[in-house]
Amino acid sequence: MHFLAYILIYPFLLLVSILPFRLLYAFSDGLYFLLYRIVGYRKKVVQENLNLVFPEKSKAEINDITKKFYHHLCDMMVESIKSLTISEAQLKKRFTFKNVEVIKNLEKDNKSTILICAHYGSWEWIFILQTYVKSKGHAIYKRIENKYFDKLVKRIRAKYNTKLITTKETIPILIASKERGELTINGFVSDQSPRRRKALHWNDFMNIKVPIHTGAEMLAKKLDMAVVFFSVKRLKRGYYETTFKTITTSPNEYKDFEITDIFLRLVEEQIYDAPEFYLWTHKRWKYRNDVPPEFQ
């Protein structure tokens, strides 16, 4: 069944991916009309999240952010599909780095890096970073249930020497890399909600107490890696600029969860600046009413 789904859907994805950008974004506009106007994909979740974190905003303001968010979400979807066939030159033109020397200087210091971000702006094209740096790239991800699409995503990322690894694979793979003396740059998207029973840390995120992922910080301390936050700014449709900010090169000098909390504050700054570019379809605040007594 998985193979049947793959052979039916893949030709359509390939066809979309070869569209010139003008037609690609026309397709995105149609997708917006379908998802937002007709299907209402997770529209209730989006507006509940926005009302929750922006209680001071009017209904008109919430609706405006919602519409802008769905336009951006659809652009992200088609840009992800475009990754199938986009050239390196086109990708470098559309996804630029303001201060890639931050990563290069860490490499000069023989320092591997935890590269941490949120579901904000655009993270689909970050793998082009590998063409600018020497470090071996890993991206931590959740395996796709359909093994054929999972292989496809891995193949796309591998074009620029980025290997996708699951959470369970992360520690043994990075320990082995360290033992071999390899420099690595390891991407974590760390703003979503962990399972309540597994949460080690709760704190305010957008003024609401929720469980927080701490895996990136824990791994940085275990393997003595630098922690670098990257933010992505949308310059115009289809064009993005990434900025790197070093949180620390000495993670073990920080108290537990302090690095994670710094990361959260940086994410909040992005969201307050332009909320339409955050991924509001996820139920990020679903455990807000279930805070354990020891974290209250």
N, C-alpha and C positions, 0 to 999 in steps of 0.2 A: 504493500500500500504506500509506503514511504517512497519507493522508487517510482511508482505511478504518479504520485503527486509531483515529484521532481521533474520527470520528463514532460509533464503537462505544463508546469509553471515556468521552468527554466527558459524555454524559448521566448516566452513573453517578457521575462526579465531582460534577456539578452537584447530583444528588440527595443525595449525602452532605453536600455543603456547606450545604444548607438545613436539615439536621437541627438541632434544638435541642441545646445543649451536653450535656445529660444523655444524649441518645441518641447523640450524636457519640462520647462517651467509652465508651459501651457498645459501639459499633462498634469502637473502639480496643482494648477488652478482647478482643473476638473476633479482631481482627487479631493481637494478641499471642499468643493461643493457636495461631493458624495459623503465624505466623512462627517462634515459639520452640519450641513443643511439637511441631508436626507437621513443618514444612518444615526447621526448624533453620537459617534463613537466616544464613549467615556465622558461625554459632555457633563453629566451630572457630577462625576468625580472631579473634573477640572474646576467647575464652578464652586463646588464645596471646598476644595483646597484653596482657591483664590479668596473666597469669603472668609475662610478660617485665618489665613495669614495676613490679609489686608482688610480687617474689619472697618477701617476708617474710609474705605473707598465706596463710592456710590455704585448702584446697580449698573449705570451707564459705563462707568470706568471698568468694572469687572467684565462686562460684555465686550468692551473694546479690547482688553487684554486677551480675552478668550479667543476672539476672532483672529487677532494677530498671532496668537500661539498656534492655532490650527493651520494657518498659512505656513508658519515656520516648520511645524511638524511634517507637513506634506512635502515641503522642500527637502527636509532631512531624509525623508523616505526615498525620494527620487535620486537624491545625491548619493545615497547608499547604493542604489542600483547602478548608478553611473560608475561606481567604483569597479565594476566588472570590466569596463573597456577604456576608461579615461587614461590618457597618456601621462607619463611622468611630467612632461613639460606643462601640460594643462593643469595638472594638480598643483605643481609648484607655483603657478601663476595665481591660482584661486585660494590656496591655503598657505599663507606665509607666516614667517616667524620673526617677531620683532627683535628678540634678543637671544638667538640660539647659542650665543657665546656662553650663556649660563651653563648649558649642558657641556659644551666643549671644554670649559675651564674645569669642570668637575672631572672630566676624562683626563685632563692634564695632571690632575691631582690623584689619579688612579682611584677614583671614587665611583662606585656604582650608585644608581639612582632609583628611588621610588618616585615615579611620576604620577601625581594624584590630581584628580579632577572631579567635577560634578557633571550631571546630565544637563549641561548648559551650553548654549550656543551651537557648537558642532564638534563632535568628537570622532565622527566617522572617517575623516581624512587625516587624522593625526599621524597615521602610520608613515606618511611621506617624510616624517622627521628622520627616519632611518637613513635617508640619502644624504643627510647633513652631518651625521655623527658616526663614531666608530663602534659604539657599544652594541652588543647583541640585544635585540629587542624582544621583550615578552609582554603580552597583554593578557590580563586575567579576565576570564569571561565565563559565562554560563553555557554549557554545551547545549546545542540545538538538538531537539528530540529527533528530528529527521536527519539521519546520519549523512545523507547525500548533500543536503544544504549545509550541514556542519562542515563537511569537507570543502564545499565551495567557499565558504567564508574564510576558512583557514588558508585556502589557496590564494585568495585575493590579498590577504595580509602578508603572505609569504613572499609576494612579489618584491617587497622592499625589506626583506629580512626581519620580519616581525613574526614571532611564533605565538599562537594563542594557546594558553594553558588554563586548565580549570583550577578552582580554588584548592582542591585536594592535591593537585600536581605541583602547586607553587613552591611549597617549602622544599621538597626533595630536589626539584629541578634547580632552584636558586642556590641551595647549599652545594650541589654538585658543580655548578658554574663557579662559585666562589673558590672551591677546592682546586679547580683547574686554573684559577687565576684570571678568569674572564671578567671583563667589564660588561655590566648589563644595565639596561634601562627598562624599568618594569612598570607598566601602566595599570593603575587602579581607578575605577570609577566608584567612588566611595560615599555617595550621598544618599543612597537608597536605604530602606528600612531592613535591618536584619530580623531574624525570627526573635520574638520576644523572649523565649526561654533561653536563647543562646547569647543574649545581649550582656556584655560586660560593663557597658557604659551608657548612661542616659544623660542627656543635657538638652538645653534649649536650642532649637533650630527654628528660626523665624518666630521666636518668642513662644514656642510650644515645646514642652518636654517630650522627647521621643528617644527610642533606643538608637545607638549610633554604631556604625561599622568601625572597628578598630584594627582590622587585620593589617592594613598598610603600615600603621605606626608600629605594631608589634613586630612585623617582619623587618622594618628598618632598624629597630633596636637589636634584633637577634643577629642580623648580618652587617650591622654598622654601615648602613647605606644613607646617603643624603636623601632628604625629602624635598621635592620640588613641586609646587603647585603650578598648574597651567590653566590660564583663562583664555577663552576664545571670544573674540569680538566680531560680530557680523558687520562688515564694512558696507556691503550692499548685497543684493540678491546673488548668491553663489560665490561670494568672496568673503574670506575670513582671515583674521590676524590673531595669532597666538602669542601670548606673553608669558614668560616663565618667571616665577618668583621662588627663590630658595627659602624654604621654611627653616631648615637646619642642615648642617653637614655633620653635626655631632648629636644624633638623636638620643643617645643615652644620658645626655646632660639634662634632659627634660623629664619632668614627672610623668607618670602614667597618664595617658589620655590628653596631655597638654598639647601635643602636636595635632591630635585629632581636632581639638577645640579651635586651634588656630585655623585649621583648614575650614571648619564650619563657618567661622567669621568671614573668611575670604569668599566663600560661596554666597553667603548672605549679601555681601557687597554687590556681587554681580546681579543677584535677583532684584534687589532694591533699585538698582540702576536701570534695568530693562527686564521686567518680569516675563515678558512674552517669550523669551528665549529659554526658559526653564521647562523641564519635562513634567508638566502638571498632570499627566494621565496616570501616574503611579500613585498608589495610596500611601504616600510617605508618612502621613500622620495618623495611620490607622490604630496605633497603640497608645495614642495620647491619653486615653482615659484609663489605661491599665498600668500606670507607673508603679513599680514595686515600692513598698514602704521605704526600703533602704536608699532609694534614689529620690525620694520626694523632698 
